[in-house]
C-alpha cells in the first residue's frame, strides 16, 4: 500500500506506509495523486502488472476488494 497525499506528509508517518506527493505542481486533483501512486509502483515494484487505487475518504470499501476483483478477472480475463 502507498498513501498519496499533499501538504504535511509527516501526518501519515504513523501508518508505516510510503507516502508520495503529486509529481505535478499546483494540486491538480485526484488524478495527479493516482499518477504519483502509479509512478511509485513502477519505480519500486517492477514486476507488478496491476495496481488498484481507492479514495481514502470513501467509507465501506470492501476489505476483500482485491480478492474479489482478481476472482472476477480469472473468470473473464479477456474483459481486461
C-alpha positions, 0 to 999 in steps of 0.5 A: 500500500502507498498513501498519496497525499499533499501538504504535511506528509509527516501526518501519515508517518504513523501508518508505516506506509510510503507516502508520495506527493503529486509529481505535478505542481499546483494540486491538480486533483485526484488524478495527479495523486493516482499518477504519483501512486502509479509512478511509485509502483513502477519505480519500486515494484517492477514486476507488478502488472496491476495496481488498484487505487481507492479514495481514502475518504470513501467509507465501506470499501470492501476489505476483500476488494482485491480478492474479489476483483482478481476472482472476477478477472480469472473468470473473464480475463479477456474483459481486461 
